[in-house]
Amino acid sequence: MKENKKDLASYIDELESKLVDLSLKLKAKDTELKTVQTENFNRIRKVVHNLKNPIGVAYSFAEILATIDCVSANEKSKKYVEIIKNSNDFSIQFLTSLSKLNRLKSPDYKLIKASTNYIKLVSIAVDEFAYEAKDKNRLILNKTSGNELFLNIDSPEIEFLIRILIRNAVRFSSKETTITVEVIEQNDCIETIIKDQGIGISATDLKTIFNEFFVVNTYDVANEKCIGLGLTIAKIILEKHHGTIDVKSTLNSGTEVKISIPKK
């Protein structure tokens, strides 16, 4: 009889332990759900805020175009059409970035990895931006040595990440400055260092540069409006590859971004 009571007490203790464990898991899931809901709410709020202005600008100048007389139409039209184009370009870029972010955060998202020549991937991205940098009176130097270095990665996503970082370096660099890109092989990982001589980031802002929609400057040096999702997306892509990103910067002197991707 005593043995049965012990078994029953043991069973009750085990059941209580499982109930407590289940309760904690449910609370954790509830907290996670509330976090997702808050993120989605803030994201939608940002969408409305960021798109309201460029769409409003485009609409206003379209109305002006409709009322311009024929004598002054040519010169004014070009100016207003350019403003409308820039507003629409920003809206499209914003929606594209937001779509990318949501896809990366989807529970169903999976990387499609394959053996990829990483040096070739980086070199192609550098070459593409070299023309843009030259037009803006900036120089991009590829300091990487060697031709082959294979990594098992999702190459479209990593290429997207590299392009984000190089584009940022070009956008926030002053004229007659140099941007360097270098791939370095370490024992357990591959490092890529992108260094510019641009406007830099303050120590305070460095703490929040990976937050969604955070922008150090509303506009870059070419007066193009910033979205504030690039580094957020870059960090997520790296984390999905079990990689890391480190940013060092000095205000008015430049920024160095180092990403590390594990070999295995």
N, C-alpha and C positions, 0 to 999 in steps of 0.2 A: 504493500500500500504506500509506504514511504517512497519507494522507488518510483511509483507512478506519479506521486506529487512532484518529485524532483523533475521528472520528464516533462510534466505539464508546465512547471515553473520555467524550465529551460526553454520550452517551446514558446511560452508567452514572452520571455525576454528577447528571444530571437525575432519574434513577430514585431515586437515594439521597436527593435533596432531597425528592422526593415521599413517599418512605417515612418520612422524618423528620417531614414535615408531617403525614402521616396518623397517625403515632405520637403526636404532640403533641395532635392532635384527639381521638384515642381516650382519652388520659390525661385531657383536659379533660372529656370526656363521662363517664368513670369517676368523676371527682371530683364532677361534677354529680349523678350517680346516687347516690353515697354521701351527698351533702348532702341530697337529697330523702328518702332512707331514714332519715337521722338526724332530719330534720324530722318525718317521719311517725311515727317511734317516740316522739319527745318529745310530739307532739300527742296520740297515743293515751294516753300516760302521764298527760298533763294531763287528758284526758277522764275517765279512771278516777278520778283524784284529786278533780276538781271535782264529779263526779256521785255519788261514794260517800257524801259527807257529807249532801247534801240528801235523797237517796233513803233513807239510813239514818234520818235525822230523821223523814221522813214515815212510814216503816214503824213506828218506835218509838211515835210519837204515835197512829198508827192502832190499835196494840195497846192503848195506854192507854185510848183511846175505847171499845174493846170491853169493858173491865172496869169502867167508871164506873157507879156505882149511879144509879138514877133520881132521887134527891133532889138530888144535886149535878151532875147531867148537864148542865143548861142552860148554866150559867156556864162550867164547865170545857170543855164541848164546843166552845163558840164560840172559846175561846182556842186549843185544840188544832187545830181545823179551820183557823184562820187560819195557824198554824205550818205545817201540811201544805200549805196553798195556796201560801204563800210559797216553800216548798221546791220544790214542783212548778213554780211560775212560773220560778224560777231555772233549773231543769233544762231547761225548754222554751226559755228565752231562750239558754241556753248552747249547746244543740244547734242552734238556729236560726243563731246567730252562727258556729258551727263549720262548718255546712253552707255558709253564705255564703262563708266564707274558702276552703274547699276548692274551691268552684265558681270563684271568682276566680283560683285558682292552677292550675286545670285547663289543660292544653295546648290543649284544644279551645275554651276560653272566648273569645268575641268580643263586643266592644261592638256595640250596635245604636243607631247615632247618628241623630239627626234634629234639624232646626232647632227650637229650644225657646226660649220666652220665659223667660230665666233669672231675671229680677226677679220674675216671677209665681211661679215655682217656689219661690224663697226666701221670698217673702211668705206663701205658703200654709203653708210649714213653720213660720214664725214665728207665724202666727195660731193654728196648732194647739197649739203649746207655750205660747202666752200663757195659755190657760186653766189648764193644769197649773201653770205658774209662779205664777199668781194664787192658786191653792189652797194653794201652799206659801209664800205671802207674799213672792213675788219678782216683779219687773217686767221684761218684755222689751220693748225699744224697737227698732223697725225704722227706722233712720236713712237708709235708701236713698231717693234721689230718682228720679223718673221712673217710667214704667210699663212700658216695653218695652226689652229688650236681648236680642237673639237670639244663641244659641250653638249650634254643631253638637255635641251631646253625647248620651250615653245618659242620658236624663232620669230613668228609675227609679233608676239607680245613683247619679247625682249627688244626687237627692233623698234617697236613703238616706244618703249621705255628710253632707249638710247636717243631717239629722235626728240623726245620731250626734253631731255637734259641738254642736248646740243642746242636745241631751239632756244631754251632759256638763256644759255650762255651768249648766244648771238643777240637776243632781244635786249639783254640788260648790260651789254658792253658798249662803251663809248667808241667813237670813231678813232681809227689809227691805233687799235689795241689788238692783242693776239690771244687767241683761244687755243689751248692745247688739249689733245685727246691721246691717252696712252693706256694700252692694255698690258698688264703685268701678271705673269704666272707665278703664283705662290704654291706652297706644298699641297694645300688642301682646297684652294679656291683660285678663281680668276678675278683680278681687280681691274676696274676701269676707272681712270681718273680724268675728269673733265675740269679744266681750270681756266678761268677767265680773269680779265683785268677790268671788270665792270664796276657797277655802282655799289655792289656789296650789300650785305644784310646786317642789321644791328644784332647784338647779342640777345636782346629782348625778342625780336621777331623770329630768330632762329628756333625758338622753343615751339613755335606754332606754325611753321612753314608747311607741315604735312596735314594740317587741318583742312577739311573741305571748305572751299571758297575763300580761304585766307589768301590775301594778296599783300605783298610788302608795299608795292606801288600800284595804284589803280591803273596807271598807264606805263608802258615801257619807254625806252629812250626815243623810240620812233613815234611816240604818242598813240600807240595801239593799245586798246583796252585789254586788261588781263582778266582771265576767267577764274583762276584760283583752284583748279583741279589737277593740274599737271603733276605736281609732286605727290599729291594724294594717290593718283593712279600709279605713278612710278613705284611708290612704296608698296602698294598692294601686289603689283606684278612681281616685285622682288621677293616679298614674303611668301608668295605662292611657290617660288623657286627655292625657298629656304635661304634666301640671300639677305644682305643688309645694305643700307645706304647711310652714308655719313656726310654731313655738310659742314664745312668750315668757311667762315667768311669774315671779312673786315670791311666795315662801311667805307665806301669811296675808294677801295683798293682792289676788290675782287672776291670771287668765290671759288672754292674747290669742292667738287662733289666726287665722292668715291663710292662705287658700288662693288659689292663682292658677291660672286655666285659660286657656290660649292661645286667642286669637280664631280662629286657623286651625289 
